[in-house]
């Protein structure tokens, strides 16, 4: 799916922003010859302009951009060459490449539901720099977001205030935050947008005075002092450069007093201290088994907003280390007061505390965190609820209780208990063997949940002593499922002579007292459409749309659609959906994409059966021969013989035989057969007799026919894949789309 941005800029040059640069797409002097030129993943903007005027596209939610004309991206599992050379686009139009379904993986071909993509357009005078394309793009991609905050009566700033101001609009502050525990003060990061070296002055209006300022690397390690005066700093920034600076306020001479620690349980220590909180931001807490307990990042365990802290099991899934005390072990603590400018004060003395034994006080497990429910799968026949939640870090967890209710106020009890997960007894085997207790997350699948019904879930952890922890927050889920099935029922053929591309379509629903109406011509289904009274036949691929109406009230209940493919490729035997007849005709030359018959044609080694593979042509064609590309790997047997038959109005004719008319194309099992004369046909078939099936010393390869690609040789000598012949109408439609887009660009 594309969104066309047809713009006409005379003598245009395209520019777009990448990470740390602005460059020209399609310029062979700025792009490697082997690089992709069909589509580009850009940062914030694409621009088409000359020296007098231009148009800027701010991509926001649509980062894949194409220039000149739209082209799809065909993905496969192997390496591929660029689709086209690096040249300047033929016109100034731009196209947003929003979605595709060409991935040969687990991406659904049909992805229903609303989709939203935001982008913004603006014309400007001058070139992209003079028109400040970068400023427009960054402002639209990072809009000001307002939210209501209750007044802080203890606050010292006015109700209207500018926190940071920069003297040049080609430099922006991309982040501002307190320094990490390996330093003090605040960290600010700046980015130059226009491609010109600049001298920058930044005023931090919420500070009265800056004591020191430093340039730092990306790890916030100071590299050198930079100039500061009052609440303003000055520094130079390179073209498209990134500059990170640290600013520090005056020294913090605050300290704490009366610091004491008390063991509450085997894994819980309570800390208290005295301090005047005025002017402070928080208290940093440090813990170590070293009596010195230096106040360094390695020993940092958290912060407190008040003059107390509870050190108990803490699952820090956001990035910092998880923390869990052990029973009957001595730990040492320090407290450091930190002011509102993120400057640390004087660290307290290190004080010891020994945790209790489990017999004295066994702490109950912590609250289960991160419970999340997912519907698996609204697009597949299976419908069930999958639960995920974080694994508790206590070493004595025995099990998790999974509870389900049908209202948000349900109380967990024995009547709501669905299952008990035993993480030490459950094992995951994937590239190794792991106990569930070793995994970051636990998972539970509720196969008993019903569709179109509300459920609430919660989970608690239970330790080996039987102590129950606090229940997780409840999560709600409803498996919304349109209760109608549109099912294709392909015909079964024993002989290719009577095979057709038609398919029977059945529509069913479990909803009672309703009528179903359907369309197959892309029009919307409604009560005036064809009423469904029983299975019907499709002779061409079609989008079947269904609408259900209540028989009593006449109200619309639901709608559903499904794309039905009429199977032109048929075979006497097939294995499954991944290895079936269409694979031989898809124009995919990968070894992993091939048709193969069942071993011995569905029979046995002692009693093999004939096998055949056929294709029903979209119209009557004249054919002069075929090319059959087989599997040429060393372990595969040589295909000694097969016969090619053409079909016309149900009559089969032998057109050629590999053994007598075949020519090898230079690789094992790559062959061409030229017929003795031209055949008119509405179908083509490859047939292998039971006694001519490939023979191999390998038991799993013996008696199996494989076809990677089956192509026709036309009267003009061209070689056509069946996919090309079938899709010629859609290719014409794509050409019409391209022509329309180019016409719009030239208006």
Helices and strands as residue ranges (DSSP letters): E 2-5, E 13-18, E 21-23, E 40-41, E 45-49, E 53-58, E 64-67, E 94-97, E 120-125, H 133-141, E 164-166, E 171-178, E 186-192, E 198-204, E 212-216, E 222-225, E 227-229, E 232-237, E 242-248, E 257-265, E 268-274, E 280-288, G 297-299, E 300-304, E 308-312, E 330-339, E 344-347, E 351-354, E 372-376, E 384-390, E 397-405, E 417-421, E 427-429, E 433-435, G 436-438, E 441-446, E 454-463, E 475-478, E 484-490, G 496-498, E 503-509, E 514-519, E 530-531, E 536-538, E 542-550, E 556-564, E 569-571, G 581-585, E 595-596, G 599-602, E 611-629, E 643-648, E 651-657, H 658-661, E 662-664, E 670-688, G 690-692, E 706-707, E 709-714, E 719-721, H 722-726, H 728-746
